[in-house]
């Protein structure tokens, strides 16, 4: 803002970044028509300012700029959010095979590695999954000693908890939670902008002839014991053409689901809003949008109108 003047009233669209993974597949192409690099494409980073992949603006005033460069040179567009890093990373994950069992540190533990690092709490919206799909979520150990014994003895069936999932489910995964996506899941992940992952178990797989590195001691240090289910309190507000569902509100991120049936007027009063279309199609302020489109509404954008029949996930800090 300059005085009371809004400096930018443009919707920012970004070029996605793709990450090939040992467990990746082809659903990013078949479901969203993305031009993926191979049939082992596991992640699509939709909006990111992370050092390992900062997405590039593809339209308007800041065309060609990365989100990382906006944070550095045009921070007012993002509401003067604190710190030097954009706080969220939005991605789609195609788990064609089981992901490793892992855990992430919280902000305090991450700051011991470097004062500028975020921890990694995350949440998942299930875009699609196979019938009977499940995830690893939590553990059964009651003490750190019991946790350590079962990990070092490889007693995974005695330690790990699993839960069934279905399309449309929402799962909050705070830092310190043992977790893993399993085969046959396609999810939207909203996370803190961090790539610190401690791997507990990788099903004895080989990548280029070698086992992937495990981080047992680091994992044990940051795992929450005992495990407590992180249940997000859901709040539903239904009006004539729009249903708003509060999925989670934390100090790290807030996530909302909107079901649009016609025309809905919303207001951007946050440092930024990230909007993703997970079902259907329509327009945002007369610009066409469809399933797989994700965009950012900058600080000071104000009113905006969604028209169509679609479900959108809105994320903010």
N, C-alpha and C positions, 0 to 999 in steps of 0.2 A: 504493500500500500504506500502511496505517496499522498500524505494528508488523508483525505477521505476518498481519494480516487482509486478505483480498482485498476491495477496495471495490466491484468491479463484476464480476458473472458474468452478463453479458448479451451476446448477439450483436447487433451493430449493423448494421442494414440502412439503406441510403441511397437518397434520391431521385436518379435520374440527371439530368444536365444535357446538353442537346443543342446541337450547334454546326452551323450551316448552312455549307456550303463549296461553292465553285465546282465541285468534283469529286465532291460527295456524291451519294447515291442513296436507295433505299428499303429496303435490306436490313435495317436496324435494326428496321423494322416487320415485314417478311415473315419474318425469321429468329427474332426474339425477341418480337414482338408489342408493341414499345415504341410509345408514342403520340408519334410524331415530328412536328415542326412543319411539314415540307415534304418534297417528293421530292428535295430537295438537302441532306439531312441527312448530313453526313460523319462526325461524331464523337459518341459518347456517352461523357461523362465519368462513370464509374461511381463512383469513390471519389477525391475530390480535396479538397485544402485550399488550392488555388491562388487567388490574388487574382482571376483572371479567371473563376473559377467554383468555389465551395466547396460540396460536396454536403451535403445536410441529412439528419440522422438522422430516420427515419420511425417509430421504435418505442421503447418503453421509457423509461428514466430520462431520457435526453437527447433525447427527441423534440422536433424543432423546432430543435435546435442544429446549427450547421454544423461541419464538421471543423476549419475554421479557428478557430472559437470554442472547440472542445475543446482545441486546441493552446494557446490563450491562457488559458483558465480552468480546465481540468480535465486538465492535461497528464499527471497520474499515470495516467490511463486508458490512455495510449499509452507507458507505460514510461519517462517522463521523457527522451524522445529529445532530443538536443541541437538547439539552434537554435530559431527562432521559427516555422518553416514545417514542415508535414507533409512528409516527404521524398519520398513517391512519388505518382504520378498514374497511375491505372488507367483505360484507355479502350478502346472498340471503335471501329475505323475502317472505314468502308465506302467503298472507293475505286472509285467507278463510272467514274472517269476517272483519267488519270495525275496523281499529285501532282507538285509542283515538285521539281526536283533541289536538295537542300539539305544543310546541315551544321550541327552544333551545337557550341558551345564546351564545353571541360571546366571543372571547378570553378575552376581558377586563372584562366582567361581570363574566366569569368563574373564573378569577384570584382573584376576591373578595371573592370567596368561599375558594379557596386555590391557592397559587401562582404557583403550579405545574400542575393545571388542564387546559386542552384545552377547548375552546368552541366547538360548534358542528354545523359547516356547513356541508351539505351533498349533494349528487346528486343521482338521480335514473335513471337507464336504464331499460325500461320496457321489461322484457324477454317474458312475455305473459300476457294476460288479457282477461276477458270475453267481449263479444260484449256489447257495451254501457257503459263500465267501466269509472269511473271518480275518481278524487282525490279532497280532500279539499286543496285549495292553496290560501292563502291570506284572507283578510277581507275588509269590506266596511267602517270601521270607519275612520273619518277624523281627530279626536283628541283623546288624551288619555282619556279625560272625557267621550266622546261618547263610546269609546272602553270599559271602565270600566262599564258604565251603562248597555250596552247590555250584557256583560258577567255576571254581578251579577243578571240581570233580566232574564237570560237564553233565550235571544232573538237570538237564533242561526241561524234561517232561515233569519233573517235580517242582521246578521253579517258576516256569512261565505261565501266565494266564492268557487265555484267548477269549475273544468275544465275537459273536456273529455280527455281520453288517449287511445292510441292504441299500439300494439306491435311495438317495435323499437323506441319509443319516448324517449327523454332524458329531464330530468327536474332538474334544479339547484335549490337547496333549501338553501339559505344562512341563517346563524343564525339570529334569530329575525322574521322569516317567520312562520306564522300560517299554519299548514299543517296536513294532515292525508291521509294515504293510505286507500282505501275502499275495500270492499269485491270483490274478484275475480281478484286480481292482484298478479303477481309474478315478483319481481324486484331484480335487482342487485343494491346494495347501496354501494357507496364509500363515506366515511365520515371521519371527524377528529376523532381521537381516544378518544372519550368522550361518557359517558353514562348519561349525565345530561339532563333530560327530565322534562319539566314542563307540566303537563296535565291540559288542560282546560275543556274538556268535554268527557265523556265516555259512552254516550248513556244510562245512568242510569243502566249499567250492574252490576251484582254481580259476584264476584269471591270468591268461598268458602263461600257463604252466605253474603259477605260484599262488599260494594261499594269500588272501588279502590280510593286511595287518589287523590285529586285534588290540584292544586297549582295555585290558581287564582291570588293572589297578586304577586307572583314571575313571573307569565306569563305576567301580565300587565306591569311589570317593564321592561321586555326585548323585548316585541313585537315592531317591527318597525311600526311607525305610521306617515303618512299614508302608506299603503302597496304599494310597487312598484314591478311590475313584474320583476323578475331576468331572463332576456333572455340572454342565452349564445350565443355569436356570433359564428356561425358554419363556419369553413373553410374546403374546400374539395380539396384534391390534388389527382389526379387520374393518375396512371401509368399503364403499360401493365398488370402486375399481382397483383397489390396492389392498393387499394384506402384508403387514410388516411383522416379521418374526425376529426378535432379538435372539441371536445365537450365542454370543458371548460378549462380555464387556470386562476387560482387565486393564491394568496399567500399561500393558505392552501392545494391545490392539483391541479393537471392537469390531464385531462382524455381525451383519444384518442380512436377512433374506427378504426380498420383496417379490411378491407375485402380482404382476400387472395384468389387468384385464380391461383394456381400454386406454384411458389417459390418466396419468398421475403426475401431480406437481410436487416436487421435492425441493429441499433447500440445502445448499452446501454451506455450512457454517463451521466447518472443521479446518485444520491446517491443509488437509487434502482429503479427497474421497476417491477410492479406487472402486470402479464398478465393473463387474464381469457378468456377461450373459451366459447362463448355464442351460437354459432351455428357451426355445422360441425365437422370435425376432420382432423388430419394431424400429423405433427411432428414438434418439436422444437429441432434443432441440433441433429436430428436422434432419439430423444425420442418421442414415440407416445403420442399424446394428443387428447382429444375429449371434446365434450360439457360437461361442469361442472368441468373441470380441471382448477386449478388456481395455479400459481407458481410465485416465486420471482427470478429475476436476480440480483445478488449482484453488489456492486460497482466495477468498473473496468472490468466487464465481456466483454465489447467490442462487436464485431460483433456476431450476431446470425441469424440463418436462419429458417424461418417458411415455411413449405411445406404443401400443401393440399388445400382443399376448406373449408374455415372456416371464421368466424367473431370473432375477439378478441377485448376485451376492455383492454386498457393499462392505468395504473394509476401510478402516481409518485408524489413526493413532489416538 
